[in-house]
Amino acid sequence: MLDLGTTFIAAVEREPGAKAIVDGDVALTYGEWLERIRGLAGGLASMGLAPGDRVAVVLQNTWQMATLHWACQLTGLIVTPLNWRVSADELDYFVANAEAKAIFFADISAPALNAIAGSANMPRVSVDGAPGGTHDFDELMNSKAAPLQSHAAADDISLMLYTSGTTGPGKGVPRRHRTERAAALAHVAQNCYRYGESTLGVMPLYHTMGVRSLLAMALVQGCFVCLPRFDAALALEWIARERVSTLYLVPTLYHDLLASDAFAGADVSSVRKLGFAGAPMTDGLLQRVEAAFKPELFVNHYGSSEVYTFTIEQDAVAKPGSAGKAGINQHIRVVEVGADDPDTVLASGEEGEIIASLASDEAFEGYWRRPEADANSLKDGWYHTGDMGYFDADGDLFVTGRVDDMIITGGENVLPVEIESVLSLHSGVAEIAVAGLEDERWGKRVTAFIKRREAVTETELDSYCRQSDLANFKRPREYVFVREIPKSPVGKILRRKLIAGEYERE
C-alpha cells in the first residue's frame, strides 16, 4: 500500500489545478499547496527532526495545521495533534508522554505552552506570531523545499492520536500510514464520495473524524474547507460560498446548525451527503436533519480512534438507532460483558459488549506505553470497545451505550440511549442526557437532564414516557431542566459532569 506522502504527491499529479484547501482568504490548488508543504518539510528537516520523531501540534483547523499534517507525512515524522483547549497540566503530560521533539502552537494555546517546564528546551514553532516561539512557521515554510518524494513507508507510524481520557489521562493511539490510508479509503467508499467533493473541515484535526475528512479529500481530489472553530452561522456561510457537498459531523453540530437563526435563510442545497459519528443521534434530531437537508445519503458511522470503522448504516433514517453492519474492513461480534473469549457470542437480541477484529486493515496495534490498557482492551485478536449493543433479527447492530454508563436501578440494568431517543421526539425537548444519580432506595435514580425548546413540565414528560414503548423501570424518576448539556470539545455528552452537579439549572 502507498504511504500518505506519496498519496498526496499522486493527488497533485492527477490534477494540480484543482482547488485543495480554503481557509478564509487563503485558497490553494493542489499544486500551490504542495509547494508550501514541501517548503515546510524542508524546514522541519533543517530543525534536525528525523523520521520517527513525534511532533506535538496544538492548533485549530487552519491551513497551517493541515499543511503541517501533510508535511509530516512526507518527512516520516509522527504528527501528534492535541486539543487546542488543553490545560497546562494536560499539555505537560502529553508532551512528556509522547516524547515530542518539537511543538507547534498559536495564540490560543500559548498560555498553556509557556506555563510548562517541559517545553523549555524544545523547539517551539509559533504560528502567526504567537508569543514564546523559538521558530516562526512562515520562516520555516520558506525554507529550501524538500525533494519531491516521501521519506515514509506504508508500515511507518503516521500519527498518534490521544483518546479523550474521560476516566484518566488520555491514551496515545499510534497509527501506521497503511492503516490511516485504509481508513480514508473506507471513508470514501462508505460515504460514496465522488471525484471533486468538498467537505467542511470543522471536526478537529486532533480527532479521528477530522483526520479522515482531510485524507479523504486528497483521495478524491476534493477541497477541505477549514473552519477553525465551530460557529453555526459561519459554517452555513462557508457551505454556501464553497458549495460544500458533504458534511461529516458529530450530532451536536447538526443540532447547532438547525438551531441557528441563520439556518432558515441559508443555502445548503449543495450538501447532498451527510455523515455522523462520535455519538448516537437521537430519533428526534435524525428526523429534523433529514427534513432540513433532504440528503441523497445519510450515513451513521460507528467507530473509534483505535479502529476507525466498526459498522456503517448508509440510510440512517430508514432504521433509526441502527449502526448497521460491519464496515468493509471489519468483523464485529457481541459477547458477554467481561468475557475474554471472543467465541462467547450472544444470540440476536441479546445485549452485551461489542468487540471488533484487530485483523482489520484500519486497526491500531496497541496503546503507546500503556500495557495495562492493552491488557484490558486487546484480547485474543479482538478490540473490546467498552460499548454495549445487540444485533437485531436483520443482523443490524444497535449501540445502546457505554458499559460504564449503565445505570443499575432497583436491580435492573438501564442504558441512557433508549430513554434519550424516546424523549428527544417530544416537541419541548431540544437536547437531553440521561444519567444515574445516587439514591438510597434504588441505588441509582434514572435522571433526565433536559434543555427545553419550549415550555414543558416534568409531569408532561413523564406522561409522554408512560405512553411510549419505554419499559416502566426505565422511566426517569427525576427531570432536571438545564441551560446547556455539558459536552466534550467533539460533542460527546459528559455524564460525569451531570452526576457531579457541574451544570446550570434553567
PyMOL commands that set and color helices and strands:
alter all, ss='L'
color gray80, all
select helices_A, chain A and resi 4-14+30-46+63-75+88-98+107-114+117-119+137-141+177-190+208-219+232-241+251-259+263-265+283-293+371-377+403-405+416-424+458-467+472-474+495-499
alter helices_A, ss='H'
color red, helices_A
select strands_A, chain A and resi 19-23+26-29+54-58+78-81+102-105+124-126+135-136+157-162+172-176+198-201+223-226+246-249+273-276+297-303+309-313+322-326+332-335+352-357+378-379+382-391+397-402+407-409+412-414+429-439+443-452+478-481
alter strands_A, ss='S'
color yellow, strands_A
deselect
rebuild
show_as cartoon
